[in-house]
Amino acid sequence: MKGWNDIMLELKNISFEVSDEKEATEIIRDMNLTLDEGKFIVITGPNGGGKSTLAKLIAGIETPTSGEIWFDGVNITDKSIAERAQMGIGYAFQQPVRFKGITVKDLIRLASGKPISVSEACQYLSEVGLCARDYIDREVNASLSGGELKRIEIATVLARKSRLSVFDEPEAGIDLWSFQNLIQVFERMRKENSRNSILIISHQERILDIADEILVLSDGKIVEHGTKEEILPGLLGTDSAVNVCDKYQMGGKRE
Amino acid sequence: MMDEIQKRLLEEVADLHEVPEGAYNIRANGKSAARNTTANIDIESKEDGSGITIRIKEGTKNESVHIPVVLSQSGLKEVVYNDFYIGEDCDVTIVAGCGIDNCGVQDSEHDGIHRFYVGKNAKVKYVEKHYGSGEGSGKRILNPGTEVYQQEGSVVEMEMVQIKGVDSTKRDTYAELAAGAKLLVRERLMTHGDQTAISNYEVKLDGEQSHADVVSRSVAKDSSYQKFDAKIIGNAACSGHTECDAIIMGNARILAVPQLEANDLDAALIHEAAIGKIAGEQIVKLMTLGLTEQEAEEQIINGFLK
């Protein structure tokens, strides 16, 4: 039995539609979802199924057309991105943003929300497999590769130590070595605080394999939600659970 | 002696709290307020009173010259000609800058014309900051002119900063480079309100292997206007690069006019110009780190102009 105090995030009848001059398209359809604290949850499902939109609705980047979102017992539907961040929702972009003039150190300091020492900032970089000395004073600009940027993005989310950390395809654009490293990053996050939760959008079998719960999203609806043991066997061999080695053998073209 | 307003201006434009070390000449309200020369650096007033001449002996290393100007008297207009003669093989830092505080209704204006004659293989770092303050309706006007004549193998690095409070600026920079000489310019500019800032560069790469890199980063807010006009002329086997990168906000207007002129087959010249507003996703990213929209905007501008 679940106690009410175990619940971290609750989506109540959430719908989200985008409309142009001709028609309205529903991306998320009347979704109800409850996520508990202390869980590692992976969302998978076909592209265009609404996964990234769901992550943005949770972070406040998109506002639902109808329905409510509750976080730690508070209705956050009308709260801004910044308010949600301050309440403990972290979000890692699928395609990280570049900034001219802002250094890696600046960004990690902003993320941690307090003045931290250079060595503390370096620690987050080391965790994502970047040699801190080489990167700490670099600008977060076009001189960084997509993979480097992606790891720095993950480091900023680590630095926030959020109650709920949302990662949108954290493995996209990083190499195989970093991928192994990434799995360790998530495992360390779980160990560090057993009451925080991690929500990851991913198709990767290796990431699905360390999940407590798996959600399958398709056509704006949750088609499956259960423990890894219940869900994963049915996904193996489909596009919703891709083997990382297959992917690289195919030149990373499969998605 | 200088009053508190003048001291504050001095701090803004020259990072000076007290009198600097080394050679200096402080000009306050149209008069020389303090001066110091060293064994290697001489400062003399021109006979006609139109400015100063600074002579730096050849081989002078790791010395600095500060020549800040502060104006706190409303309605004062002045044109000053300062000439720098930098000997061969020097390695020196020159800090200029002008701060105007205008509380009155009359316009205050300082036009500083600086000429640099840079000897062979000398290295010069030149820093120039502009700052304006005061609540008066009189305008704060700064029109700096800079001329640089670089001999073989010399290196000049110029840092020009104008972030706050100057109502109107027209900056003209002219340079001639002999063989192997290098000129690096970093301009940072922010305008707000109804301010206008015009910056013109003309750089002549006359010698073989000479090189120029002129980079401007600017932010135009409110209803301000900026014009960046950079012309690099390659008269030999040389390389030149000019870049204007601007953030536009509110009702501001920006005109970028990069120009390249190649008069030699082996002149390699590049220009880049980009003007755009702050990307929405940059604001969103910083908001996901807990910053408000306004804080996010400040961080982005501060970083950009750093």
Boltz contact constraints between the chains, C-beta under 6 A:
constraints:
  - contact:
      token1: [A, 59]
      token2: [B, 288]
      max_distance: 6.0
  - contact:
      token1: [A, 61]
      token2: [B, 284]
      max_distance: 6.0
  - contact:
      token1: [A, 81]
      token2: [B, 287]
      max_distance: 6.0
  - contact:
      token1: [A, 81]
      token2: [B, 288]
      max_distance: 6.0
  - contact:
      token1: [A, 82]
      token2: [B, 287]
      max_distance: 6.0
  - contact:
      token1: [A, 82]
      token2: [B, 290]
      max_distance: 6.0
  - contact:
      token1: [A, 82]
      token2: [B, 291]
      max_distance: 6.0
  - contact:
      token1: [A, 82]
      token2: [B, 292]
      max_distance: 6.0
  - contact:
      token1: [A, 85]
      token2: [B, 288]
      max_distance: 6.0
  - contact:
      token1: [A, 85]
      token2: [B, 290]
      max_distance: 6.0
  - contact:
      token1: [A, 86]
      token2: [B, 290]
      max_distance: 6.0
  - contact:
      token1: [A, 91]
      token2: [B, 288]
      max_distance: 6.0
  - contact:
      token1: [A, 97]
      token2: [B, 281]
      max_distance: 6.0
  - contact:
      token1: [A, 97]
      token2: [B, 282]
      max_distance: 6.0
  - contact:
      token1: [A, 97]
      token2: [B, 285]
      max_distance: 6.0
  - contact:
      token1: [A, 99]
      token2: [B, 303]
      max_distance: 6.0
  - contact:
      token1: [A, 100]
      token2: [B, 304]
      max_distance: 6.0
  - contact:
      token1: [A, 101]
      token2: [B, 303]
      max_distance: 6.0
  - contact:
      token1: [A, 101]
      token2: [B, 304]
      max_distance: 6.0
  - contact:
      token1: [A, 101]
      token2: [B, 306]
      max_distance: 6.0
  - contact:
      token1: [A, 102]
      token2: [B, 303]
      max_distance: 6.0
  - contact:
      token1: [A, 110]
      token2: [B, 289]
      max_distance: 6.0
  - contact:
      token1: [A, 111]
      token2: [B, 289]
      max_distance: 6.0
  - contact:
      token1: [A, 113]
      token2: [B, 290]
      max_distance: 6.0
